[in-house]
Amino acid sequence: MRTIDWVDGAVEIIDQTVLPEEVRILRLHTVPALIAAIQSLAVRGAPALGVAGAFGVALAARVHADDPAALDAAVSRIETARPTAVNLARGVRRAAELLPEGPEAVLAEACRVRDEELAASAAMAKRGADLMAELCGERPRLLTHCNTGGLATVELGTALSVVREMHERGALAGVIASETRPLLQGARLTAWELGRWGIEHRVAVDSAGPFLMARGEVDAVILGADRICADGDVINKIGTYSHALGARRAGLPFVVVAPESTVDLGTPSGDVVEIEDRGSAEVTPWSEAANPAFDVTPHDLVTAIVTDRRVIRLDRGERP
């Protein structure tokens, strides 16, 4: 089942806002509909957003083929629909470079973005599973955060692709998925995917992660990223920094898995990244709330970054 794809002239996505109660497929025929899906988190996850951005340009190229001004405006709206994850803008820009060659060329490039993410997931699975065996030995117990499975990519995932590969090798004892506030992407989405794969798991409230590490119930932390900066700083779902601090205190490996498309050498460090705030309504109707969607984990807390092409050992001084 693909999270996102191009089907008969429209973008089809799994609506992640209604999982796990319902598996609903949305067909998006217009740019405003796609932008609404991105902003509501009906489609989310850095790699999936890159594909969504590219397909959005393909939609715009068809709808506004005879109106260059409207086409430019539509492309700009897609690119800025969410500010923090680098993949969205990259997917948009790649597809937009083909606009002078016409809508079919744009669509072909968008499909290449999709296919590259499919291949990246398979490569990360194997490379990451090999690294986890090196770092943790046999059958570790892993903690993960947010959602990094097929729902965040196209089919298999980033960090959860590694988890699934380890499970298939018989090299996994179990997974703790932090619930991930405020939209419970761990409790709703990661737990749903782990259950479909037959992987033993528990959901933990977000603030329990470091304590579970300290109590010896976790052997390593593995999660994804929405942007990896040139110095190795990791931008990921809010709560990642807390887990990194807990892992450092407990002496556990902290491994980030993300495709090369998420590595942003043009951003020197996490200090300069715009962090999206989702607003108070997602948290409480009774008070103003601080609701950053992401945080910054400094590179010195990260053991390694696994991409589809390489392993970057930040604990040994390597940088992206």
Secondary structure, DSSP 8 states (H G I E B T S, - for coil): --SEEEETTEEEEE-TTSTTT---EEEE-SHHHHHHHHHTTSS-SHHHHHHHHHHHHHHHHHHTTT-HHHHHHHHHHHHTSSSS-HHHHHHHHHHHTTGGG-HHHHHHHHHHHHHHHHHHHHHHHHHHHHHHHHHH-SS-EEEE-S--BGGGSSSSBSHHHHHHHHHHTT---EEEEE--TTTTHIIIIIHHHHHHHT--EEEE-GGGHHHHHHTT--SEEEE--SEEETTS-EEEETTHHHHHHHHHHHT--EEEE--GGGEETTS--GGGS---B--GGGT-SSS----BSEEEE-GGG--EEE-SS-EE-GGGT---
